[in-house]
């Protein structure tokens, strides 16, 4: 009997479609992925105790893009228990796969936002081995022991052990142990189903941002907020903690510090987050050196009422630094902030006049107040992308050193057989 009722598929298999090398060739290169999917479903049905009619897995067998992203695919991502990405170089080059990863990752973020424990519901599988140094940041952060599925699988991936008859036993072992892991995770980690995601609003988790940069971009996230012992007049302690890092303007909707939530968001976008306070990042923010990384500045409007924050922010505003995007959470349900709005707006304008008016509409909107946790989640990818774009425009270039000049070769005449260059290669 099933452990509980669940409308969605038990797992979602995310893979990169392989194009046919010849449009007239009837051979389907994705048939091996479909066989893996079928075998996983059979094991999951037995191991999980799913009832007849329950869906063990979801696999998309069609190519889609943009507004043609099918509703059933979005629904599968919004309701499945476990996400299984099938690693290959083609997978990490696929925008479609990157968006699928992002859609599922957002569910993990919402789960943690409610104060739930961290869950590891992304279970990777190797289709074709990819060197660790070539994996994007989000894939490196997933802890999974591939050797536990067998040495042949870890060396060759599923494609290799499926195609070679001598590895048949290795394939059976690997697919069974992967199914066991899927069921273990599916039974212990219960992600709440969400509304299906909007494809057009999603960013790829692999990010075009770090193309050619195996380790991804570092992205600094700076928190500008007081701690609970240094609150401005008229401000209660409800949204604050012992340090600026613990500031949470969207409480109770968000049940952990905004900095931690933002770090997870940018990590899922393919960045390496560097979280710090205004003091900790002062050299980066206020120095005259060339930019070393893009950044997000999370500003509590109440902080601008204190000279401790007002003066550094004013200096940053004068320096420009378009690679630092400003975001001002402005919780519409915070009555103290609503009552103090005229004063807070005045102080924000005095500190960040230029930043409040620079950039495109999304940037200006984020700098002038983000009214809800949901709006904040939508703004972070756009603000991160803007910061990276500006960083790449302004960062100093470091082209590789050229090779030493060599003399252009000159043809002297035909080679003779005695030169030994006409010998056929031996098999």
N, C-alpha and C positions, 0 to 999 in steps of 0.2 A: 504494500500500500504506500502511496506517496506520503512523504513527510508532511506536506501541506499543499494547499492549492496555490497555483501560481500561473497566471494567464500567459506570461511571456515564455520564450524559449529558455532552456537551462543555460545554454552557452551560445555565444555569438562568435562564429569563426570569421575573422577579418583577414583577407588575403588580397594580394595584387593579381589582377587578371593578366595572363600571359597572352600577348597577341600572336596570331597565327603568322608564321613566316611566309606563307603563301595564301592569299585569299581563296584560291581554288582548292586548297588542300583540305579534305574533310576531317583531318585529324584535329581533335580538340585538346589543346595543351593543358587545359584545366581539369581534365578528367581524373588526373591523379589526386588533385586536391579534393575533388568530389568523393573519391573513394576513401580518402582519409576521413572526411567529414562523416560519411556513412558509417564507417567502422567506429568512430568516436560516439556517434549517436547510439549505436547498438550497445556499446559498453555502458554508456551513461544511463540508458533506459533500465538496464539490469541493476547497476550499482546504486542508483538513486531511488529505485522503487517507484518510478513514475508510472502513472496509470495509462491505460490505452487512451489515445487521443491527446495526451500531453505532448508538448513539443520538447524533444531533447536538445535540439540545436537549430541555429539559423545560419544559412549560407546564401549569399547573393550570387546568382549565376549569370547576371546580366551586367552590362556596362552602363553606368549612368553618370550624369554630371549636372551641376547647377540645379535649376528648378525641376529637372526631371528625376532628381533623387527620389526614389519611390517611398511612399508612405509606410509600406511594410518594413522597409529597411530601417527607417527612423524609429518605428514602433519597436522593432527588435532590439535596438540599442537602448531604448528607454525602459525596457521591461526585463531584459535578460539578467541572469544572476552573475555570469562570468564572461569576461571578454578574452578571447584567445586570438592574439595577433600571430600571424604566420610569417616569421622573419625571413627576409631575403633582401638583397640590395634593391630589387624592384619595389619591394614593399615600402621601404623608407623614402623612395623617390616618388611615391604616389600621393598626390594631394587627396584623393578620395580616401585612402587608408588613413592618412593623417587626420582627416576630419572625423572619421569613425572613431579613432582613438580619442580625439578631443571630446566628442559627444559622450562617450562613456566616462571619461575622466571627470566631466562636469557632474555626473551623478555621484562620484566619489567625493567631490568637493562639497556638494550639497549635504551629503551624509555627515561629513565632518563638521560642517557649519552648524548643524543641530547639536553638536557636542558629543557625537558618537565616536567610538574608538576608531583608530585607523584600520582600514581593511585593505587586504591585498587581493583584489578580485580581477586583476589582469594577470593571466597565466600565459606566458609566451611559449611558442613552439617554433622550432627551427625548420624551415623548409629548405633553404640553402644557407649554409653557414656564412656569417658575416663577421669579420674581425671586430673585436670589442672596441677598438679605437675608431671604428667607422660608424658605430651606433650613435644615434642622436641622444641627447641628454635624457629625455624621458625614458628611453629604452634602457639606458645604463642604470637608472634608478630602480628598475624592477629586479628584485632578488629572486632568482630561480635557478635551481641546480639542474642544469640540463644533463649532467653526467648521470643523474639518478635515473634517467630513462634509458641508460645503456651507453657504452663507449662507442659503438658503431653509429648510433643516432647522433651523439654529440659531435662526432667527427664528420659525418656525411649529411646530416639532416634527414628529414622524412623523404625528400625527393630521392636522395641517393639510396637509401635502404629499401625504398619501394621499387625502384627501377632495376636493382640487381637481385637476381633470384637467390644468390648465395646469402643475402642478408634477410631472408624472409622471417626467420625467427627473431632477428633483431627488431624488425618492424612490428611484429605482433607484441613483443615485450614493451616497446616504446609507446605504442598507441594505447595499450591497456593501462600503463602507469600514468600517462597523461589524462586519460579518462578518470582514473581514481583521484588524481589531484583536482580535476574540475569539480567532481562531486564533493570532495572534502571541503573545498572553498565554498561551493554553492550552498552547502548545508550549514556552515558556520557563519558566513557573512551574508546578512540579509539587507541588500540595498533596496530602498523603497523605489518602486516604479515612478517615473516622472512623465511629464508631457513630452511627446516626441519633439526632438530638436529641429530648429530651422536650419536647413543646410547652408543657405546663403550667408548666415551670420557666423558660421563656424570658421575658426582658423585651424590650419593644419598643425598638429602637435609636433611635427617634424620641422616646421618653419622654414620658409624660404630665407628667413633671417640668417641662418647659420650655414648656408650653402658653402661648401668648401672649408668649413670650420668644424672639424670633428667634435670638438668639445663644446660647441655652442657659444653664444655670446654670454658674458656675464652681464647681468642687469642689476644695478643697485636700486634698492627700495629704501627710501629714507622716510622715517616717521617723525613728523613735527607735531608733538603733542606734549602736554605737561604730565607729570605723574600725580598720584593721588595726594601727595604731601605738598604740592605746589600748584593748587588749582586757582584760577583767577576768581575774582569776586563775582558772586552770582552763579557759580557753576558747582553742581553737586558731583559726588564721586562715582555715580552709577556706571559711567562709561570708561572709567580709568582704573589703573592698577599701580603696583609698586614702581614700575618703570614706564617710560614712554612706550616701550615695545608692547605693553599690555593694553594699550588704548583700543577700545572696541565701540565705535560710534553707532553700529547697527544692532547693538544688543536690544532686545532678546532674540531677534531673528537670527543673528550670527552669535554663536556661543563660544567663540574663541577670538583671540586678538586678530585685528584686521591685518597686521603684518604677517602673521603665520598663514592666514588665508591667501593673501596676495602672493606670498612665496610659493605656495602650492600651485596657484594659478599660472604664474610665469614659468614655473618648472614644467607644467604640462604644455606650455607653449614652446618648449625647447630651449629655455634660458637657464642659466645658473644664477639663482637669486643670491644677492648679497644684502642682507637686512641690517640696517643700522639707524641710529638716531641722528639728529642734526649735529650734535657734538661729535659723534663718531665719524660722520662723513663730511666734516667741515672742510677738510683740505680738498676733497674732491669737489665740493659744491662751491667753495669760495676762492679756490686757488686760481692762478693764472696759467697753469700748465695746460697743454693740449688735452683734449678729452681722452680718457682711458676706457670708458664704457658708457652705454646709455643708462638712463635712470628714470625712476618714478618718484615723485615727491608727494607723499600723503600728508596733507596739511589739515590739522584741526583748526577750524575757524576761531575757536576760543584761544588758541595759542597766540594768535596775532594781537591779542589785547595785552600781552606782556612784552616789555622791552627786550627780555631775554631772547625772544623769538623774532620780534619785529625787526630789529636791526639786521641780523643775518639774512632774513628773507628779503629785506630791501636791497641789501648788497647783491644777493643772488639775482634779483630782478634787474639790477643795473648791468650785471655782467652778461645778461642774455642767456647764453648756453641753451640753445634750442633742443639739444639732445637730452634735456631734463624736462620731462612732462609733469605738470602739476595736476594733482587730483585733490579736490576738496569734498570729502564726504559731508553731506548736509541732510541728516536724517529728518524727513518730513514729520515723523512721529515724535520727535524730541521737542517737548513743549518749552524747555528752557532755551533751546536754540531759536525756536520760533519767536519767543518773546523778545529775545535780544537781537533779532535779525538786523535792524538798522545799525546798531553799534558794530556788530560783527562785519557787516558788509563794508562799513566805512574803514574799519581796520584792515580788512583784506585788501581793499583798494589801495590803501596807503602802503602796504607791504609789497604787493605783487601786481602793481598796475599794468606793467607790460605783459606779464605772464597771463593775466586774466583776459587779455584781448588778442593774444597771438595764436597763430595756427588756424586750422579749419574748424568748422562748427562743433565737431565732437570734442576737440581739445578745449575750445572756449567753454563749452557746456560743462565738461568735467572740472575745469578750474573754477567755475562759478557756482558749483554745488551739485552733488550727486544725491538725489533724494531718497534712494532706497538701495538695499543690498542687491536686489536683482539688477538695477541699473548699473551699479558698481561692477558687477560681474561682466556685463556687456561692454563696459567702457575699458576695462583693463587690456584686452587684446589690441584694441585700436590705439590706445595710448602707448602701449609697448612698441607696437609697429612704428608709430610716429617717432618715438624716441630713437629707435634703431636706425630709421631712415636718416634722421638728422645727424646721428653719430657717424654714419658712414660717409656723409657729405663733409663733415668737419674734422674727422680723425686724420692724423698724419698718415700718409701712405708709406709702407716699407716694402718696396719691390725687392725681390730676391736679387742677389748679386749675379751679374752676368758671367758667363763663362769666359775664360781667358781666350784672347784672340788667337786663332790658329790660321796658318797659311792655307789659302784656297788650293785644293788639290789640282794637279795638272795631269792630263792624260799623256803618258809617255809612249804608249804603243801597246799592241796586243800582248796578253800574257802567253807565255809558252807552256806547253804541257809539263815541262820540268819544274814549273813553279809549284806544282802540287795542288792547284786550285780547281782542277777539272775532275777531281775524284768524286764519285757519287757517294751521297750519305748512306751509311749502313743502317738497316732497320734494327 
